[in-house]
Amino acid sequence: MTDRELAERAVRAGGAEALRLAGGALDVERKSSAADLVSAADRASEAAIVALLAAERPGDAIVGEEGADVAGTGRRWLVDGLDGTINFLRGLPQWCVAVVLEEAGEPIACAVLDPSHGELFSAARGEGAHRDGRPLRVRAGAPLGEAVVSSFLRSDKLRGASAAQAFGPLVAAPAVLRMGGAGSLELAWLAAGRLDAWAQPHVDLWDWLPGRLLVEEAGGRTAVLDGAHLRWYVAAAPQTFDGLIGLLSGAG
């Protein structure tokens, strides 16, 4: 079994656990803010993924958003058992399960599952990105003023900057700015040609590396840059990338 195939199996295992618990009464705890929550579904999904990865790749390290920490050497799996917990808890069908394998800090295989719609996105370095076995390609893109861009605004991600400082220029620049709340899934949509760009501040690696690999393998461009107030993580189609980078380099 390849690493990519294992990543696909892992997100399916996690997604099955999350769907099993969807709609039920779940224990929910607050983490960094009122909008940063963890539920029993997050933990069950992560546990299923970690068990599978540990069995199939016993020498690899594993780190999960909800606390999994398995020692290993050389390679490391990052696990997000449920990205978009608030959406999940409120019955909004925009959440996902994501897994990525990194080596020397670089993503080399990943999978992102959208259980609500049954879509499975995956990629391996040098092998392209796919959705349910079909190759993906980013859009050519559009000038920023004509682009559809996805982002995320949450108070604990602003690191002391005001919302106006951080997001003022980004709000006005693209034709459409969307905020859905599941970063890995939105990056998968970018890889599939549904969005022109994605930009979020202070992103955790499990919310960045799976989608970053999908976008790069689908022909998109990615970057991490420091703005005036925030560190921005950016991914975009070719014709949108430079304009977005220029905007955020001097903005929030």
N, C-alpha and C positions, 0 to 999 in steps of 0.2 A: 504494500500500500504506500503510495506516495504521500508526502507531507500535505499536499493540496487535498488529496482524497481524505486524509485523516481530518483535516480542518473541516471539510464538508460534513463528515460523520459527526464531528464534535458539536457543530452548531445545530445539527438535526437533533442530537441527544438533548442539548440544552433547550431547544425550542419545544420539544415534546413535553418537558417538565413544566415550562412556563405555561403552555396551553392547558395542561392538566389542571393547573391552579387558577387559570384566568376566570374572573367573575366571582370567585369565592371570597370569603372573609379571610383576609391575610394579615399577619402581623407586619406592621410597617414602622420603621424607625427613621428618625431624622439624622442626617450626617452633618454636612457643613452648613446647611441653610434649610429654610422651610421648603425650598424647591429641590433639595438634594436628598432623595429618599431611597431607602432600601427595603425590599419586601421579602417575604418567604419565597416568592417566585424567583427573585434574583439569586437567592442562595441555593435553591434547588437546581436551577439551571447551571450555575457555576459548579456545583458539586458533581453533577452528571458529566460535565465536560472534563473536569479535572480527573475524575476516575478513569475515563476513557483514555485521555492523553497519557496519564501515568502508566497505564497498562501497556499501551502501544509504543511509547517512547520513554522507557524508564530512565534513560540517561539525561533527558532534557529537563531544564528548570521550567517551572510553571508559576505564574503570578496572576492572581485574579483580583478584580476590582473589589470584591467583597471579602478579601482576606486570605485567599489561598496562597500558599507560599511553599513550593516544593523545590528543594535544592537540586542543582544539576550543573553540568559544565558545558560551556561553549554556546549552546543554543537555548532560547527561552521562548515559551509560549505565553502570550498575554490573552487573558480571558475576560470578556464582558458578557456575563450571563444574561443581562437584560439591559439594553441601551434604550432609554426612553421610558423610565419607570413610571413617571406621572401619567404619560399617555396610556400605558398599560393599565394602571390602576383605575383610570377614568373611562376605560373602554374606547379610547381613541386608537384606531388601527394604524399607528405609526410608531412602531418599536421594533427592535431587532435583537438578534444574538450574534456576537462577533468574536472571532478568534484569529490571532495572527502569530506566526512563528518568526522570530527575529534572530539574526546572527550578526555579531559585531555591530549591533545597533541598527541594522537594516532589515526591513521586512522581506521575507523570502517566500512565504506562502500564507494565504489567508482565506477566510470564508465569512460571509455575512448572510444570515438567513432572515427573511421577512416572513414570520409564521402566519401573519394575518392574511397574506396574499399568496403564500406558497412559493415565493421566489427565492432562489438560492444563487448568490453571487460568489465567485471565487476567483483566485488568481495565484500564479506562481511566477517568481522572477524569471523573465525571459520566455515565458510560455503564454503570455496574453491573459486577458481577463474574460470571464464567461458568466452568463446567466443561464442556469439550467442547461448547461452544455453548449450554448450558442455564443460565439464570440461577441464581445462588446467593443464599442468604439465611442469615444466622446464626440460631442458635436464639434463642428468647426468653431463654434462660438459666435460672439457678436461683440461689437464695441460695448464698453461698460454701460453706456447710456441706453442700450437696447437689450441688456442682458437680464436673465433671471438668476438671482443670486440667493443662496441660502446661508443663514447665520443663526446665532443663538445668543440671547440676552438674558443673563441671570446674574443677580447682584454679587454673588461670591466670586464670579469670574472677572469682575471689574477691577479687583485689587486696589480699591481706593479711588479710582477714577469715577467721575460721574457718567451717567448714561449718555449725556449729551457730548461730553468729551470723547468718549469711546466710540460711539456709534453715529454721531451727527453726520459726518461726511458719507458714511456708508448708507445711511438711510436715504440720502438725497441722490446718490450717484446712479444706481442701476435703475432699469425700467421697473423691475419688480424685486422686492426683498421679502423672502419668506423665512419664517422661523418655525420649524416643525418639532424640534426637540429630540431627534435621534440622529446624532452626527454620522455614525457609521453607515446608516441606511441612506442618508442624503448624499454621502460620498459615493455610495454604490449607484445611486440615481445619476450622479454626475458622470460616472463611468459609463452608464447606459445611455447617455445622451439626453437625459430628461431635464437637466439643469445646465447652466453655463458656467457657474462658479460656486464656490463654498468658501467661507471665511469665518473663523471663530477665534476668540482670544483664550489663551491659557488652557489648552486642551490636554487632557490626560492621554498617555500613549495608547491605551486600549481603545480610545475614541478616535485616534488619528492614524495609527499605522495600518490597520486593516484597510480602511478606505484609501489611504495614500497609495498603497500597492495596487488596488483596483484601478485607481485613476491613472497612475503611471503606466500600467500595463495596457490600459485602454487608449493610450496616446495623449493623455492630459499632462499638465505640468503642476508641480507642487513646490511650496517654499515655506519656511518659517522665518519671520522677520520681526524685528523690534520696532514698534511705532513709538510715538511720543509718550504714550502711557501704558501700552499693552504689548504683549508678545502675540502676534497673529499667526495662525496656521491657515495656509491658503492653498486651495486647489482650484484649477480652472481649465476650461477648454483653451486651445492655443490663442484664439483671437481676443479672448477676454483677459488673459493672464496679465499682460503688461500693464493694462489700465488699472486693474485691481491692485497690483503691487505698488504702482505709483501713488494711488490714492491712500493706501494704508501705511506706506512708509512715512508719510508726513502727518498722519492722522493719529487716532487713538492708540 
